[in-house]
């Protein structure tokens, strides 16, 4: 039995016979008249461009399956669009809240700047105190490299690295805990 593919003449007949069926399926799966029209157009366009690969006997099933697939994908994509719009709307609300109270915004900016200056001061003092501590802290916590990798790069064992990190953090706490607490309270 020879497989008969769709020709251009067959396409017109298939379109006329199946348009209503495809439209109803599109409405059923998309739940929206406007989306259904878009889906029907896309399905028949896909059939036209791929008719050399679709059997004439399987055209009806192919149309319905493709319609269902396109409708469900469109519905899923639209749901994602709505979620993104909601997230953007929340960001705009947060932005408008911060803009509504310029005094709080200004205070937060000053506080952020003070924390940045404190951090810069800590790192400068740490480097002066012990360059290896500075290297270990920077690579481990700022660059977020795995401690095993940091130990290998510094050519020390993991236990030695832990000791270096412990001593560096202890020194930072002893010398900057009050200043940090004062900034945090302000």
C-alpha positions as CSV (number, residue, x, y, z in Angstrom):
1,X,0.0,0.0,0.0
2,X,1.5,3.3,-1.1
3,X,1.5,6.3,1.2
4,X,-0.3,9.3,-0.3
5,X,1.0,12.7,0.8
6,X,-0.9,15.9,0.7
7,X,-0.8,18.0,-2.5
8,X,-1.7,21.7,-2.9
9,X,-5.2,20.7,-4.2
10,X,-5.7,18.4,-1.3
11,X,-4.8,21.1,1.1
12,X,-7.8,23.3,0.1
13,X,-10.1,20.3,0.7
14,X,-8.6,19.5,4.0
15,X,-8.8,23.1,5.1
16,X,-12.5,23.3,4.2
17,X,-13.4,20.0,5.8
18,X,-11.5,20.6,9.1
19,X,-11.5,24.3,9.8
20,X,-14.5,24.2,12.2
21,X,-13.1,21.1,14.0
22,X,-9.7,22.6,14.4
23,X,-11.2,25.9,15.6
24,X,-13.4,24.1,18.2
25,X,-10.4,22.2,19.5
26,X,-8.4,25.4,19.7
27,X,-11.1,27.1,21.7
28,X,-11.5,24.1,24.0
29,X,-7.8,23.8,24.8
30,X,-6.9,27.5,24.9
31,X,-10.1,28.7,26.5
32,X,-10.0,31.9,24.5
33,X,-11.6,32.9,21.1
34,X,-8.7,35.2,20.1
35,X,-6.1,32.7,20.9
36,X,-8.0,30.0,19.0
37,X,-8.0,32.1,15.9
38,X,-4.2,32.5,16.2
39,X,-3.8,28.8,16.8
40,X,-5.9,27.8,13.8
41,X,-3.9,30.1,11.5
42,X,-0.6,28.7,12.8
43,X,-1.8,25.1,12.5
44,X,-2.9,25.4,8.9
45,X,0.3,27.3,8.1
46,X,2.3,24.5,9.6
47,X,0.3,22.0,7.6
48,X,0.9,23.9,4.4
49,X,4.7,24.2,4.9
50,X,5.0,20.5,6.0
51,X,2.4,18.9,3.7
52,X,5.2,17.0,1.9
53,X,5.6,15.1,5.2
54,X,2.0,14.5,6.2
55,X,0.0,11.6,5.0
56,X,-3.4,12.4,3.5
57,X,-5.1,9.8,5.7
58,X,-3.5,11.1,8.8
59,X,-4.2,14.8,8.2
60,X,-7.3,15.1,10.4
61,X,-5.5,13.4,13.4
62,X,-2.4,15.5,12.7
63,X,-4.4,18.7,12.7
64,X,-6.1,18.0,16.0
65,X,-2.9,16.8,17.7
66,X,-1.0,19.9,16.5
67,X,-3.9,22.2,17.6
68,X,-3.9,20.7,21.0
69,X,-0.2,21.0,21.3
70,X,-0.1,24.6,20.1
71,X,-3.0,25.6,22.4
72,X,-1.4,24.1,25.5
73,X,1.9,25.6,24.7
74,X,0.3,29.0,24.2
75,X,-1.6,28.7,27.4
76,X,1.5,27.8,29.3
77,X,3.5,30.6,27.8
78,X,0.8,33.2,28.6
79,X,0.7,32.0,32.2
80,X,4.5,32.6,32.4
81,X,3.9,36.1,30.9
82,X,1.4,36.9,33.6
83,X,3.7,35.8,36.3
84,X,6.5,38.0,34.9
85,X,4.1,40.9,34.7
86,X,3.1,40.4,38.3
87,X,6.8,40.3,39.4
88,X,7.5,43.5,37.4
89,X,4.5,45.1,39.0
90,X,5.7,44.2,42.5
91,X,9.1,45.7,41.6
92,X,7.5,48.9,40.5
93,X,5.5,49.0,43.7
94,X,8.7,48.6,45.8
95,X,10.4,51.2,43.6
96,X,7.5,53.6,44.0
97,X,7.4,53.0,47.8
98,X,11.1,54.0,48.0
99,X,10.5,57.0,45.8
100,X,7.5,58.1,47.9
101,X,9.7,58.5,51.0
102,X,12.9,60.2,49.8
103,X,14.1,60.7,53.4
104,X,14.3,56.9,54.1
105,X,15.8,56.3,50.6
106,X,18.5,58.9,51.4
107,X,19.2,57.4,54.8
108,X,19.5,53.9,53.4
109,X,22.0,55.2,50.7
110,X,24.1,56.9,53.4
111,X,24.1,53.7,55.5
112,X,25.1,51.6,52.5
113,X,27.9,54.0,51.8
114,X,29.1,53.8,55.4
115,X,29.0,50.0,55.3
116,X,31.1,50.1,52.1
117,X,33.6,52.4,53.7
118,X,33.8,50.1,56.8
119,X,34.3,47.0,54.5
120,X,37.0,48.8,52.6
121,X,38.7,49.8,55.8
122,X,38.6,46.2,57.2
123,X,40.1,44.8,54.0
124,X,42.9,47.5,54.0
125,X,43.7,46.8,57.6
126,X,43.5,43.1,57.1
127,X,46.0,43.3,54.2
128,X,48.4,45.4,56.4
129,X,48.1,43.0,59.3
130,X,48.6,39.8,57.3
131,X,48.5,39.4,53.5
132,X,47.8,35.7,53.8
133,X,44.7,36.3,55.9
134,X,43.6,38.9,53.3
135,X,44.1,36.4,50.5
136,X,42.3,33.6,52.3
137,X,39.3,35.8,53.3
138,X,39.0,37.4,49.8
139,X,39.2,34.2,47.8
140,X,37.0,32.2,50.1
141,X,34.3,34.7,51.0
142,X,34.3,37.4,48.4
143,X,35.1,35.2,45.3
144,X,33.2,32.3,46.9
145,X,35.7,29.7,45.9
146,X,35.5,26.2,47.5
147,X,37.8,26.0,50.5
148,X,39.5,22.9,49.1
149,X,40.4,24.9,45.9
150,X,41.6,27.9,48.0
151,X,43.8,25.6,50.1
152,X,45.4,24.1,47.0
153,X,46.0,27.5,45.4
154,X,47.6,28.8,48.6
155,X,49.6,25.5,48.8
156,X,48.4,24.7,52.3
157,X,46.3,21.9,53.8
158,X,42.6,22.4,54.3
159,X,43.1,22.4,58.1
160,X,45.7,25.1,57.8
161,X,43.3,27.2,55.7
162,X,40.6,26.7,58.3
163,X,43.0,28.0,60.9
164,X,43.9,31.0,58.8
165,X,40.3,31.9,58.2
166,X,39.5,31.4,61.9
167,X,42.3,33.7,63.0
168,X,41.4,36.3,60.4
169,X,37.7,36.4,61.3
170,X,38.6,36.5,65.0
171,X,40.9,39.5,64.4
172,X,38.1,41.3,62.4
173,X,35.6,40.7,65.1
174,X,38.0,42.0,67.8
175,X,38.8,45.1,65.9
176,X,35.6,46.0,64.1
177,X,32.7,44.5,66.0
178,X,31.8,47.7,67.8
179,X,32.0,49.8,64.7
180,X,29.8,47.3,62.8
181,X,27.3,47.2,65.7
182,X,27.2,51.0,65.8
183,X,26.4,51.2,62.1
184,X,23.8,48.5,62.3
185,X,22.0,50.4,65.1
186,X,21.9,53.7,63.3
